[in-house]
Amino acid sequence: MFEDFFMAFLMAFIPLFVAVDAVGVLPIYISLTEETGKKEKLRVLFVSMVTAIVISVAFLFLGKLLFGFLGITISDFMIAGGIILFAIALTDLITQKKMTRMPGEDFGAVPLGTPLIAGPAVLTTSLILNDQFGTVPTLIAIVVNVFLAGLIFYLADFVIKIMGQTGTRAMSKVSHLLLAAIAVMLVRKGIILSIGVIP
């Protein structure tokens, strides 16, 4: 029983880890907080994590209700979500910039909490994983990934020193290549599910 739950959690954790892309967001976090003190960095970090968790969990529980109201099936969402994820991955693979807007006064919530941590990729992935592996494993995977992102941001100076700017960019590109592959898989499964064929 525990092994089944752990496998479900692991299968939910990996795509969400790729979707969050904490390593890819790390240089942005550093640039946003380079003029702030240690205490302010901790506050920004806390706000970003709370924002990301609240938005992700709310979408996880309300997404299906919205689907029922609009008459959207999970296979429809898997295909659309896969296409969106592929577009996000492709954009980040071929461009250097991940953020297109300047931060506001409280950038912990926006843009750090959302859309950089809990962005379209995370929301789309979490809803699909909820249907495939269950609510509890997906919910835990979301929370663990957000806390892991927070830990990476907290250790930002150390991580950058170890990996370097080039290393973090390379890791981000690899992550988005994996995200593109996951997107293709979602489209394939969505098509199979829509025509009623067991993979």
Secondary structure per residue as TSV (DSSP state, phi and psi in degrees):
chain	resnum	aa	ss	phi	psi
A	1	M	-	360.0	-47.7
A	2	F	H	-65.2	-38.2
A	3	E	H	-63.6	-40.3
A	4	D	H	-63.5	-43.2
A	5	F	H	-64.7	-42.7
A	6	F	H	-64.0	-39.6
A	7	M	H	-66.0	-40.0
A	8	A	H	-63.1	-43.0
A	9	F	H	-61.7	-44.1
A	10	L	H	-64.1	-41.4
A	11	M	H	-67.6	-27.4
A	12	A	H	-83.2	-34.3
A	13	F	H	-66.1	-44.1
A	14	I	H	-63.0	-51.3
A	15	P	H	-62.1	-36.4
A	16	L	H	-69.3	-34.6
A	17	F	H	-61.4	-42.5
A	18	V	H	-67.2	-40.8
A	19	A	H	-67.1	-40.0
A	20	V	H	-64.1	-42.5
A	21	D	-	52.5	55.3
A	22	A	H	-60.1	-37.0
A	23	V	H	-65.5	-38.5
A	24	G	H	-69.3	-32.4
A	25	V	H	-80.8	-19.6
A	26	L	H	-52.5	-48.6
A	27	P	H	-60.4	-33.6
A	28	I	H	-67.4	-43.9
A	29	Y	H	-57.9	-43.4
A	30	I	H	-63.7	-42.6
A	31	S	H	-67.1	-33.5
A	32	L	H	-73.1	-30.2
A	33	T	H	-108.3	7.8
A	34	E	T	-66.4	-23.0
A	35	E	T	-98.3	5.0
A	36	T	S	-106.8	154.9
A	37	G	-	-79.6	175.3
A	38	K	H	-63.1	-42.9
A	39	K	H	-64.4	-41.4
A	40	E	H	-68.1	-35.9
A	41	K	H	-60.9	-41.6
A	42	L	H	-64.6	-38.9
A	43	R	H	-65.5	-44.8
A	44	V	H	-60.6	-42.2
A	45	L	H	-62.3	-44.2
A	46	F	H	-63.6	-46.3
A	47	V	H	-61.3	-41.4
A	48	S	H	-65.4	-40.5
A	49	M	H	-68.1	-44.0
A	50	V	H	-62.3	-44.5
A	51	T	H	-59.9	-47.1
A	52	A	H	-62.0	-43.7
A	53	I	H	-66.8	-46.1
A	54	V	H	-60.5	-47.0
A	55	I	H	-65.9	-44.4
A	56	S	H	-65.3	-44.6
A	57	V	H	-67.9	-41.8
A	58	A	H	-60.4	-43.9
A	59	F	H	-67.0	-34.8
A	60	L	H	-62.0	-41.2
A	61	F	H	-88.9	-29.0
A	62	L	H	-96.3	-13.5
A	63	G	H	-60.2	-44.3
A	64	K	H	-68.1	-35.0
A	65	L	H	-62.2	-41.6
A	66	L	H	-64.3	-39.9
A	67	F	H	-62.1	-44.1
A	68	G	H	-61.7	-39.4
A	69	F	H	-66.5	-37.7
A	70	L	H	-89.5	-8.3
A	71	G	T	74.9	29.9
A	72	I	-	-95.3	134.3
A	73	T	-	-92.5	164.5
A	74	I	H	-66.2	-32.0
A	75	S	H	-67.1	-37.5
A	76	D	H	-59.6	-44.3
A	77	F	H	-70.1	-35.8
A	78	M	H	-62.6	-43.0
A	79	I	H	-67.6	-48.4
A	80	A	H	-64.4	-42.7
A	81	G	H	-63.5	-40.8
A	82	G	H	-61.2	-41.4
A	83	I	H	-64.1	-43.1
A	84	I	H	-64.7	-44.8
A	85	L	H	-61.1	-39.9
A	86	F	H	-64.6	-40.9
A	87	A	H	-63.7	-42.3
A	88	I	H	-62.7	-47.0
A	89	A	H	-62.2	-43.9
A	90	L	H	-64.7	-41.5
A	91	T	H	-60.6	-46.2
A	92	D	H	-72.8	-23.2
A	93	L	H	-73.9	-35.4
A	94	I	H	-102.8	-3.6
A	95	T	-	-120.1	163.4
A	96	Q	S	-95.3	-25.6
A	97	K	-	-97.1	136.6
A	98	K	S	-104.6	-19.0
A	99	M	-	-124.4	134.0
A	100	T	-	-111.8	4.0
A	101	R	S	-130.0	152.1
A	102	M	-	-80.6	148.7
A	103	P	-	-70.1	148.4
A	104	G	-	-87.2	-163.2
A	105	E	T	-67.0	-44.6
A	106	D	T	-107.6	79.6
A	107	F	T	-79.2	-1.1
A	108	G	I	-64.6	-41.0
A	109	A	I	-79.9	-53.2
A	110	V	I	-132.9	123.6
A	111	P	I	-99.1	1.6
A	112	L	I	-70.5	-52.9
A	113	G	I	-62.5	-47.2
A	114	T	I	-147.0	132.6
A	115	P	I	-98.3	7.1
A	116	L	I	-73.9	-42.7
A	117	I	I	-89.3	-60.2
A	118	A	S	-98.8	76.7
A	119	G	-	-100.8	-169.8
A	120	P	H	-56.1	-37.6
A	121	A	H	-63.6	-44.1
A	122	V	H	-67.0	-45.1
A	123	L	H	-64.2	-44.4
A	124	T	H	-63.8	-47.4
A	125	T	H	-63.5	-43.5
A	126	S	H	-63.9	-38.2
A	127	L	H	-69.0	-39.1
A	128	I	H	-68.5	-42.4
A	129	L	H	-66.3	-32.7
A	130	N	H	-60.0	-39.3
A	131	D	H	-73.7	-32.9
A	132	Q	H	-84.5	-39.2
A	133	F	H	-119.9	-4.8
A	134	G	-	103.2	160.1
A	135	T	H	-70.9	-46.6
A	136	V	H	-63.4	-50.1
A	137	P	H	-60.0	-39.8
A	138	T	H	-67.3	-41.6
A	139	L	H	-62.4	-45.3
A	140	I	H	-64.1	-40.6
A	141	A	H	-62.5	-38.4
A	142	I	H	-62.4	-51.3
A	143	V	H	-62.2	-44.6
A	144	V	H	-62.1	-41.7
A	145	N	H	-66.5	-38.8
A	146	V	H	-66.3	-42.8
A	147	F	H	-65.9	-36.4
A	148	L	H	-65.1	-40.7
A	149	A	H	-61.7	-42.2
A	150	G	H	-61.0	-39.9
A	151	L	H	-65.0	-42.2
A	152	I	H	-62.0	-42.3
A	153	F	H	-66.9	-38.2
A	154	Y	H	-63.1	-34.9
A	155	L	T	-96.1	25.9
A	156	A	H	-53.7	-50.2
A	157	D	H	-60.8	-41.2
A	158	F	H	-67.7	-43.0
A	159	V	H	-63.6	-44.4
A	160	I	H	-63.3	-38.9
A	161	K	H	-64.1	-39.1
A	162	I	H	-74.1	-49.6
A	163	M	H	-88.5	-31.3
A	164	G	H	78.7	163.8
A	165	Q	H	-61.4	-41.4
A	166	T	H	-65.5	-40.4
A	167	G	H	-63.9	-42.1
A	168	T	H	-67.1	-38.2
A	169	R	H	-66.1	-40.7
A	170	A	H	-63.9	-43.2
A	171	M	H	-62.9	-38.2
A	172	S	H	-64.4	-40.9
A	173	K	H	-64.1	-41.7
A	174	V	H	-63.5	-41.9
A	175	S	H	-60.2	-41.1
A	176	H	H	-74.8	-26.1
A	177	L	H	-65.3	-42.3
A	178	L	H	-63.7	-39.8
A	179	L	H	-62.4	-38.2
A	180	A	H	-63.3	-41.0
A	181	A	H	-65.0	-41.1
A	182	I	H	-63.5	-38.2
A	183	A	H	-61.3	-43.8
A	184	V	H	-62.0	-41.1
A	185	M	H	-61.7	-41.5
A	186	L	H	-63.9	-41.9
A	187	V	H	-62.1	-44.1
A	188	R	H	-61.4	-46.1
A	189	K	H	-66.7	-36.1
A	190	G	H	-63.8	-41.2
A	191	I	H	-65.8	-43.6
A	192	I	H	-61.3	-42.5
A	193	L	H	-67.2	-37.1
A	194	S	H	-69.4	-29.4
A	195	I	T	-97.9	1.6
A	196	G	T	76.0	26.3
A	197	V	-	-103.7	130.7
A	198	I	-	-78.3	126.1
A	199	P	-	-68.0	360.0
